[in-house]
Amino acid sequence: MQQFLEAAGIALAAIWSNKLRSFLTMLGNIVAVTSIIAVVSLIQGMNATVATAITSQIGADTFAVGRAGPTRTEEEQLRAAGNPRVTLDDADAVRQAGRRIEYVMAAAQASGEAKTRRETLGSLSIQGVTREYALLPTTLLEAGRMITPLEFDGKRNVVILGWDAADRLFGTVDPLEKYVTLAGGRFRVVGIHKKKGAIFGQSQDEFAVMPLGAFQRLFGNRQSLRLTVVPSKSADVRAAMDDATVALRVERRLRPSEPDNFGVVTSDTFLDLYNQVTSGIFAILIGVVGLSLVVGGIVIMNIMLMVVTERTREIGLRKSLGARRRDVLWQILTESITLSTCGGMVGTALGFLLAFIISKYSPLPAAVEPWSVVLGISMTSIVGLFFGLYPAMRAASLDPIEALRRE
């Protein structure tokens, strides 16, 4: 340990005595690590944002039943287009599928104009839901109250607005118990949903929720419904999915040889699909950026070879005074690692700063993970070790007598 500290001190002194050369040597590593840390931070931010958005839509311990699941090919899309609509009869069949299913919410979605006396929104996401909406763990109100069971059963014209929708439609005026026109129908605002935030600059709070019966008066009852199913226990998700699948196959009179004409998905399904689509892209992106580390390593190797040439007499003098081969090897190698690691530390700090600036002035989110700090510094240390090994071995193999003869 003492030998390492002494070698590191000598290396830092050598770096400090040649500031410009050392900076230019580290520049390749600084640029490479800055790019890698910024890319990793943005990727982590995107992954966290997408995971949060998907989980908030479906729920962590729930699953959804729709007309079709995720489609990956044109053939699957064509087959899904021929599937029958999901109806309230399907919802009732799933509700009665077994004790592992706690409750089922049916929902339909469309877009329409929203209007108040002071503001008009050309297109607002409008959702029609059944009474189970109030029980979902993702349903959180900031103000007002939930739609009552009587209002659901009576198909009353009441609505819960998303936070941004309420803000844009009513401004500083309290929207509760005020009226808003949605797709031509007049609705009373009874609640404001808690703010969800935005994903990639797209607001998740511009929506309106109303009883499904009121929704169908506006848009008709031909839309396919989407069912959100909540199991009795979070550990029973897979078993509840099997129960729901069997119930729907029986309801639709499907033969054993016939495929499902509906889709059953969880949040993990969409997360897996997202990871499959993006993992290759992210790997290529990091690989391309990582090539600059190789370039930085080659620069370090060339500089260290020049350092060995400049300090040939010094190395010869040390060896003549009793320095062993491994002592010289360790000295040059430590200087190479120190030089590369300093570049990595500067690059790591600049990478986080760059990611922060990008996230602040663009829709792309960034997330700083502790392991990315270790990644940035360890990568540059490995580069310094690998590309400094040849110059160090060359210095260690110098003959002391020949080295002392050189000018």
C-alpha positions in Angstrom: 0.0 0.0 0.0 2.8 2.4 0.9 4.5 1.6 -2.4 1.3 2.4 -4.3 0.8 5.7 -2.5 4.4 6.7 -3.3 4.0 5.8 -6.9 0.7 7.7 -7.1 2.4 10.7 -5.6 5.2 10.6 -8.2 2.6 10.2 -10.9 0.6 13.2 -9.7 3.8 15.3 -9.5 4.7 14.3 -13.1 1.1 15.1 -14.3 1.2 18.5 -12.5 4.6 19.4 -14.0 3.3 18.9 -17.5 -0.2 20.3 -17.2 -1.0 21.0 -20.9 0.3 17.6 -22.0 -1.5 15.8 -19.3 -4.8 17.6 -20.1 -4.5 16.8 -23.8 -3.8 13.2 -22.8 -6.8 13.0 -20.6 -9.1 14.8 -23.1 -9.9 11.6 -24.9 -11.0 9.9 -21.7 -12.9 13.0 -20.5 -14.9 13.1 -23.7 -15.6 9.4 -23.7 -16.6 9.1 -20.1 -18.7 12.3 -20.3 -20.6 10.8 -23.3 -21.0 7.4 -21.6 -22.2 8.8 -18.3 -24.6 11.2 -20.0 -26.1 8.4 -22.2 -26.4 6.0 -19.2 -28.1 8.7 -17.1 -30.6 9.5 -19.9 -31.3 5.8 -20.5 -31.9 5.2 -16.8 -34.2 8.2 -16.7 -36.1 7.0 -19.7 -36.5 3.5 -18.3 -37.7 4.8 -14.9 -40.2 7.2 -16.6 -41.6 4.5 -18.9 -41.9 2.0 -16.1 -43.7 4.6 -13.9 -46.0 5.5 -16.8 -46.9 1.9 -17.6 -47.4 1.0 -13.9 -49.6 4.0 -13.3 -51.8 3.1 -16.3 -52.2 -0.7 -15.5 -51.1 -1.0 -11.9 -48.3 -3.0 -10.4 -50.5 -5.9 -9.1 -53.2 -5.8 -11.7 -53.7 -7.0 -15.2 -55.8 -5.8 -18.2 -58.0 -7.5 -20.6 -58.5 -5.9 -24.1 -59.5 -6.7 -27.6 -55.9 -7.7 -28.3 -52.5 -7.9 -26.6 -49.3 -6.4 -27.8 -48.7 -7.2 -31.5 -45.3 -7.6 -33.0 -46.0 -8.6 -36.6 -48.4 -7.5 -39.3 -50.0 -10.9 -39.2 -50.8 -10.5 -35.5 -52.3 -7.1 -36.1 -54.6 -8.4 -38.8 -55.7 -11.3 -36.6 -56.3 -8.9 -33.7 -58.4 -6.6 -35.8 -60.9 -9.5 -36.3 -61.3 -10.1 -32.6 -64.8 -9.3 -31.1 -65.3 -6.3 -28.9 -64.8 -6.6 -25.1 -68.2 -6.0 -23.6 -69.9 -5.7 -20.1 -70.9 -9.3 -20.5 -67.2 -10.2 -20.6 -66.6 -8.1 -17.5 -69.4 -10.0 -15.7 -67.8 -13.3 -16.8 -64.4 -12.3 -15.4 -66.0 -11.1 -12.1 -67.5 -14.5 -11.6 -64.3 -16.4 -12.6 -63.4 -17.2 -9.0 -62.4 -16.0 -5.6 -58.9 -15.0 -6.7 -60.4 -12.0 -8.5 -61.3 -9.1 -6.2 -63.0 -6.7 -8.7 -63.1 -5.8 -12.4 -63.3 -2.3 -13.8 -64.6 -1.7 -17.4 -63.5 1.4 -19.2 -63.8 3.0 -22.7 -61.8 5.9 -24.1 -62.3 8.5 -26.7 -61.3 12.1 -27.4 -63.5 15.1 -27.7 -63.7 18.9 -27.3 -63.8 20.4 -23.8 -65.2 23.8 -23.3 -65.9 26.3 -20.5 -66.8 30.0 -20.7 -63.2 31.0 -20.6 -61.3 28.2 -22.4 -61.7 25.6 -25.1 -59.5 22.5 -25.6 -59.8 21.0 -29.0 -59.0 17.4 -27.9 -59.2 16.0 -24.5 -58.9 12.3 -23.5 -62.3 11.2 -22.1 -62.7 8.0 -20.2 -65.9 6.2 -19.3 -65.5 3.9 -16.3 -67.6 1.6 -14.0 -67.9 2.1 -10.3 -64.8 0.0 -9.5 -62.7 3.0 -10.7 -63.0 4.4 -7.1 -61.2 1.2 -5.8 -58.2 1.3 -8.0 -54.9 2.0 -6.2 -54.0 4.4 -9.0 -57.1 6.6 -8.4 -55.9 9.5 -6.2 -57.9 12.7 -5.8 -56.3 16.0 -5.0 -59.6 17.9 -4.4 -63.3 17.2 -4.4 -64.9 13.7 -4.1 -65.3 10.5 -6.0 -68.2 9.7 -8.2 -70.8 7.9 -6.1 -72.3 4.5 -6.8 -75.7 6.2 -7.3 -74.2 8.5 -9.9 -72.6 5.5 -11.7 -75.8 3.5 -11.7 -77.8 6.6 -12.7 -75.4 7.5 -15.6 -75.2 11.0 -14.2 -73.3 13.8 -16.0 -70.6 14.2 -13.5 -66.8 14.2 -14.2 -63.4 14.0 -12.5 -60.8 16.1 -14.3 -57.1 15.6 -14.6 -55.0 18.2 -12.9 -53.8 19.9 -16.2 -57.2 19.7 -17.8 -58.8 21.5 -14.8 -56.0 24.1 -14.7 -56.3 24.9 -18.5 -60.1 25.0 -18.5 -60.7 26.9 -15.3 -57.4 28.7 -14.5 -57.5 30.3 -11.1 -61.2 29.6 -10.6 -62.1 26.7 -8.4 -63.5 24.0 -10.8 -65.4 22.0 -8.2 -69.2 22.1 -8.7 -68.6 24.1 -12.0 -69.8 22.9 -15.4 -67.8 21.9 -18.4 -69.0 20.8 -21.9 -67.4 17.6 -23.0 -68.1 16.3 -26.6 -71.3 18.3 -26.6 -72.6 17.2 -23.2 -72.7 19.3 -20.0 -71.0 17.8 -17.0 -70.6 18.9 -13.4 -67.0 18.7 -12.0 -67.0 16.8 -8.7 -63.3 16.0 -8.3 -59.7 16.8 -9.5 -57.3 13.9 -9.9 -53.9 14.1 -8.3 -51.1 15.2 -10.7 -49.4 12.4 -12.5 -46.7 14.5 -14.3 -45.5 14.2 -17.9 -43.6 11.6 -19.9 -41.2 12.9 -22.6 -42.9 16.3 -22.4 -46.4 14.8 -22.9 -48.8 15.6 -20.1 -50.5 12.7 -18.4 -53.0 14.9 -16.7 -55.2 16.1 -19.6 -58.1 13.8 -19.2 -61.7 13.5 -17.9 -63.3 10.5 -16.2 -67.1 10.0 -16.2 -69.5 7.1 -15.6 -69.5 4.6 -18.4 -73.2 5.1 -19.0 -72.8 8.8 -19.5 -69.8 8.1 -21.8 -71.9 5.8 -24.0 -74.6 8.4 -24.3 -72.0 10.7 -25.9 -70.1 8.2 -28.0 -72.4 5.2 -28.4 -71.8 1.7 -27.0 -69.9 0.3 -30.0 -66.5 0.9 -28.5 -64.5 -2.1 -27.2 -64.0 -1.9 -23.5 -60.8 -2.4 -21.6 -61.0 -4.4 -18.3 -58.7 -3.8 -15.4 -58.7 -6.8 -13.1 -57.4 -6.6 -9.5 -56.6 -10.0 -7.9 -57.5 -10.7 -4.3 -53.8 -11.1 -3.4 -50.8 -9.7 -5.3 -49.2 -13.1 -5.3 -52.3 -14.5 -7.2 -51.8 -12.4 -10.3 -50.8 -15.3 -12.6 -53.5 -17.6 -11.2 -56.1 -14.9 -11.5 -55.0 -14.3 -15.2 -55.6 -18.0 -15.8 -59.0 -17.8 -14.2 -59.9 -14.8 -16.3 -58.7 -16.5 -19.5 -60.8 -19.6 -18.9 -63.8 -17.5 -18.0 -63.6 -15.5 -21.3 -63.0 -18.6 -23.4 -66.2 -20.1 -21.9 -68.1 -16.9 -22.3 -67.1 -16.7 -26.0 -67.6 -20.4 -26.6 -64.1 -21.0 -27.9 -63.1 -24.6 -28.7 -59.9 -26.0 -27.1 -58.1 -25.8 -30.5 -59.0 -22.2 -31.1 -56.6 -19.4 -30.0 -57.7 -16.6 -27.6 -59.6 -13.8 -29.4 -58.7 -11.3 -26.7 -55.5 -10.1 -24.9 -54.5 -10.4 -21.3 -51.5 -8.3 -20.3 -49.7 -7.0 -17.2 -47.5 -4.0 -16.8 -44.5 -6.5 -17.0 -45.7 -7.4 -20.5 -45.3 -3.9 -21.8 -42.1 -3.4 -19.9 -40.6 -6.5 -21.5 -41.7 -5.3 -24.9 -40.2 -1.9 -24.3 -36.9 -3.5 -23.1 -36.8 -5.8 -26.2 -37.3 -2.8 -28.5 -34.8 -0.5 -26.8 -32.1 -2.8 -25.4 -30.4 -3.3 -28.8 -30.5 0.4 -29.6 -29.1 1.3 -26.2 -26.3 -1.3 -26.5 -25.2 0.0 -29.9 -25.3 3.6 -28.7 -23.1 2.8 -25.7 -20.8 0.7 -27.8 -20.3 3.5 -30.3 -19.6 5.9 -27.5 -17.3 3.4 -25.9 -15.1 3.3 -29.0 -13.8 6.8 -28.0 -12.4 5.1 -24.8 -10.2 3.0 -27.0 -9.0 6.1 -28.8 -8.3 7.7 -25.5 -6.4 4.6 -24.4 -4.2 4.7 -27.5 -3.4 8.3 -26.8 -2.4 7.4 -23.3 -0.2 4.6 -24.6 1.6 6.9 -27.0 2.2 9.6 -24.4 3.5 7.0 -21.9 5.9 5.7 -24.6 7.1 9.2 -25.0 7.5 9.6 -21.2 9.6 6.4 -21.1 11.8 7.8 -23.8 12.2 11.1 -22.0 13.0 9.5 -18.7 15.3 6.8 -19.9 18.3 8.1 -17.9 16.1 8.4 -14.8 15.0 4.8 -15.2 18.5 3.7 -15.8 19.7 5.6 -12.7 17.0 4.0 -10.5 17.8 0.5 -11.7 21.5 1.1 -11.1 20.7 2.1 -7.5 18.9 -1.1 -6.9 15.3 -0.6 -8.3 13.9 -3.8 -9.3 12.2 -4.5 -12.6 8.8 -4.7 -11.0 9.4 -1.3 -9.2 9.9 0.4 -12.6 6.9 -1.4 -14.1 4.7 -0.4 -11.2 5.9 3.3 -11.4 5.0 3.7 -15.1 1.8 1.7 -14.8 0.6 3.7 -11.8 1.3 6.9 -13.7 -0.8 5.6 -16.6 -3.6 4.5 -14.4 -3.6 7.8 -12.4 -3.6 9.8 -15.6 -6.6 7.8 -17.0 -8.5 7.8 -13.8 -8.2 11.6 -13.4 -9.7 11.9 -16.8 -12.5 9.5 -15.8 -13.3 11.5 -12.7 -13.5 14.7 -14.6 -15.6 13.0 -17.3 -18.0 11.5 -14.8 -18.7 14.9 -13.2 -19.1 16.5 -16.7 -21.4 13.6 -17.8 -23.8 14.2 -14.9 -23.8 17.9 -15.6 -24.5 17.3 -19.2 -27.3 14.9 -18.4 -28.8 17.4 -16.0 -28.7 20.2 -18.6 -30.3 18.0 -21.2 -33.1 16.9 -18.8 -33.7 20.5 -17.7 -34.1 22.0 -21.2 -35.6 19.0 -23.0 -38.4 16.4 -22.4 -35.7 13.7 -21.9 -35.5 12.7 -18.2 -32.2 11.8 -16.5 -31.5 9.6 -13.4 -28.2 9.5 -11.6 -27.4 6.0 -10.4 -24.5 5.3 -7.9 -23.3 2.4 -10.0 -22.7 4.7 -13.0 -20.1 6.6 -11.0 -18.3 3.3 -10.3 -18.7 2.4 -14.0 -17.2 5.6 -15.3 -14.1 5.6 -13.0 -13.5 1.8 -13.2 -13.6 1.8 -17.0 -11.0 4.5 -17.2 -8.8 2.7 -14.6 -9.0 -0.5 -16.7 -8.1 1.5 -19.9 -5.1 3.1 -18.1 -4.0 -0.4 -16.9 -4.4 -2.0 -20.3 -2.9 0.7 -22.5 -0.2 1.5 -20.0 1.1 -2.1 -19.7 3.2 -2.1 -22.9 5.0 1.2 -22.1 5.6 0.0 -18.5 7.0 -3.4 -19.7 9.2 -1.5 -22.1 10.6 0.7 -19.4 11.1 -2.2 -17.0 13.1 -4.1 -19.7 15.6 -1.3 -20.2 19.2 -2.2 -19.6 20.6 0.3 -16.9 24.0 0.7 -18.5 22.5 1.4 -22.0 19.9 3.7 -20.4 22.6 5.8 -18.6 24.5 6.2 -21.8 21.6 8.0 -23.5 21.5 11.8 -23.6 
